[in-house]
Amino acid sequence: MDNVIDLIATDAKPSEVSDAIKAVLYAKSAERIDAARPIVAADLFGVEGYEDQGENEIDQESQEEE
C-alpha cells in the first residue's frame, strides 16, 4: 500500500497508480481465496467441524486489516 501512496505523492502517471492499486487488490483477493479454499473443499466433501475453524481465521484476518 505504501507503494501506491508513494506513486500518488510523486505525481506518477495515472496508469501507474491504477496498476499499483490493482496489484494490491489482486494480492489481497488471492489471500482471501487461499484462506477460503480449504473451507469450501471441506464443505463440498462433507468434512465436519472444519468450517468453524476456517471462518474464525477469515474473521480474524478481516479484523486485523481494519
PAZAPA-4460 file (N, C-alpha, C; in steps of 0.05 Angstrom, whole numbers, plus 32768, in hexadecimal, padded with zeros to 4 digits):
% residues 66
    n_x    n_y    n_z   ca_x   ca_y   ca_z    c_x    c_y    c_z   seq   type   mol
   8010   7FE8   8000   8000   8000   8000   8011   8019   8000     1      M     A
   8029   8017   800D   803B   802E   800D   8043   8036   7FF1     2      D     A
   8046   8022   7FE0   804E   8027   7FC5   8039   8039   7FB7     3      N     A
   8020   8034   7FBB   800B   8044   7FAF   800C   8061   7FB9     4      V     A
   8010   8064   7FD3   8012   807F   7FDE   802A   808E   7FD3     5      I     A
   8041   807F   7FD1   8059   808C   7FC5   8054   8095   7FA8     6      D     A
   8046   8084   7F99   8041   808B   7F7D   802F   80A4   7F7C     7      L     A
   801B   80A6   7F8D   800A   80BD   7F8D   8019   80D6   7F95     8      I     A
   802A   80D3   7FAA   8039   80EA   7FB4   804D   80F5   7FA0     9      A     A
   8058   80E3   7F8F   806C   80EC   7F7C   8060   80F3   7F61    10      T     A
   8046   80F6   7F5F   8039   80FC   7F46   803F   80E9   7F2F    11      D     A
   803D   80CF   7F35   8041   80BB   7F21   802A   80BB   7F0D    12      A     A
   802E   80AE   7EF7   8019   80AC   7EE3   8001   809F   7EEF    13      K     A
   7FE9   80A7   7EE7   7FD0   809A   7EF1   7FD0   807C   7EEB    14      P     A
   7FDA   8074   7ED5   7FDA   8058   7ECE   7FEC   8048   7EE1    15      S     A
   8002   8054   7EEA   8013   8046   7EFE   8005   8044   7F19    16      E     A
   7FF7   8059   7F21   7FE9   8058   7F3A   7FD3   8043   7F39    17      V     A
   7FC5   8042   7F22   7FAF   802F   7F1F   7FBA   8012   7F1F    18      S     A
   7FD1   800E   7F12   7FDD   7FF3   7F12   7FE6   7FEB   7F2E    19      D     A
   7FF0   7FFD   7F3D   7FF9   7FF7   7F59   7FE0   7FF0   7F6A    20      A     A
   7FCB   7FFF   7F67   7FB2   7FF9   7F76   7FA7   7FDE   7F6F    21      I     A
   7FA7   7FD8   7F55   7F9E   7FBD   7F4C   7FAF   7FA7   7F58    22      K     A
   7FC9   7FAB   7F58   7FDB   7F97   7F63   7FD6   7F91   7F80    23      A     A
   7FD1   7FA7   7F90   7FCA   7FA3   7FAC   7FB0   7F95   7FAF    24      V     A
   7F9C   7F9C   7FA0   7F82   7F8F   7FA2   7F83   7F71   7F9A    25      L     A
   7F92   7F6B   7F85   7F95   7F4F   7F7C   7FA4   7F3F   7F92    26      Y     A
   7FB8   7F4B   7F9E   7FC6   7F3C   7FB3   7FB4   7F37   7FCB    27      A     A
   7FA4   7F4A   7FD3   7F92   7F46   7FEA   7F7D   7F32   7FE3    28      K     A
   7F72   7F33   7FCB   7F5D   7F20   7FC4   7F69   7F04   7FC2    29      S     A
   7F82   7F01   7FB9   7F8E   7EE7   7FB7   7F92   7EDB   7FD3    30      A     A
   7F99   7EEC   7FE7   7F9C   7EE3   8002   7F81   7ED9   800D    31      E     A
   7F6C   7EE7   8007   7F52   7EDF   8011   7F48   7EC5   8004    32      R     A
   7F4E   7EC2   7FEA   7F46   7EAA   7FDC   7F56   7E92   7FE7    33      I     A
   7F70   7E96   7FED   7F80   7E80   7FF8   7F76   7E79   8014    34      D     A
   7F6C   7E8C   8023   7F61   7E86   803E   7F46   7E78   803C    35      A     A
   7F36   7E7F   8028   7F1C   7E73   8026   7F1B   7E58   8018    36      A     A
   7F30   7E52   8008   7F30   7E3A   7FF8   7F2D   7E20   8009    37      R     A
   7F3C   7E1D   8020   7F38   7E05   8030   7F1C   7E03   803C    38      P     A
   7F10   7E19   8042   7EF5   7E19   804E   7EE1   7E0F   8039    39      I     A
   7EE3   7E19   8021   7ED1   7E11   800C   7ED5   7DF4   8005    40      V     A
   7EEE   7DEB   8004   7EF4   7DCF   7FFE   7EE9   7DBD   8013    41      A     A
   7EEC   7DC5   802D   7EE2   7DB4   8043   7EC4   7DB3   8041    42      A     A
   7EB7   7DC9   803B   7E9A   7DCA   8039   7E90   7DB9   8021    43      D     A
   7E9F   7DBA   800B   7E97   7DAB   7FF4   7E99   7D8D   7FF8    44      L     A
   7EAE   7D85   8006   7EB3   7D68   800B   7EA8   7D5E   8025    45      F     A
   7E9A   7D6F   8034   7E8C   7D67   804C   7E9D   7D63   8064    46      G     A
   7EB3   7D71   8067   7EC3   7D6E   807F   7EB6   7D80   8095    47      V     A
   7EB1   7D73   80AB   7EA3   7D81   80C1   7EB7   7D90   80D3    48      E     A
   7EB0   7DA7   80DD   7EBF   7DB6   80F0   7ED5   7DC8   80E5    49      G     A
   7EDB   7DC5   80CC   7EF1   7DD5   80C0   7EE7   7DF1   80BA    50      Y     A
   7ECE   7DF4   80B4   7EC3   7E0E   80AC   7EC6   7E23   80C2    51      E     A
   7EC0   7E1C   80DB   7EC1   7E2F   80F1   7EDE   7E39   80F5    52      D     A
   7EF1   7E28   80F2   7F0D   7E2F   80F5   7F15   7E43   80E0    53      Q     A
   7F0E   7E3E   80C7   7F16   7E50   80B1   7F08   7E6B   80B2    54      G     A
   7EEF   7E6B   80BA   7EE1   7E85   80BC   7EED   7E97   80D0    55      E     A
   7EF6   7E8C   80E6   7F04   7E9C   80FB   7F1D   7EA8   80F0    56      N     A
   7F2C   7E99   80E0   7F45   7EA4   80D4   7F3F   7EBB   80C2    57      E     A
   7F2B   7EB9   80B1   7F23   7ECE   809F   7F1A   7EE6   80AE    58      I     A
   7F0A   7EE2   80C3   7F00   7EF9   80D3   7F17   7F08   80E0    59      D     A
   7F2B   7EF9   80EA   7F42   7F05   80F7   7F52   7F15   80E3    60      Q     A
   7F55   7F0B   80CB   7F64   7F19   80B7   7F56   7F33   80AF    61      E     A
   7F3C   7F33   80AD   7F2E   7F4B   80A5   7F2F   7F60   80BC    62      S     A
   7F2F   7F57   80D5   7F31   7F6A   80EC   7F4D   7F75   80ED    63      Q     A
   7F61   7F66   80E7   7F7C   7F70   80E8   7F81   7F85   80D3    64      E     A
   7F74   7F83   80BC   7F77   7F97   80A7   7F6B   7FB1   80AD    65      E     A
   7F56   7FB1   80BE   7F48   7FCA   80C5   7F59   7FD8   80D9    66      E     A
***
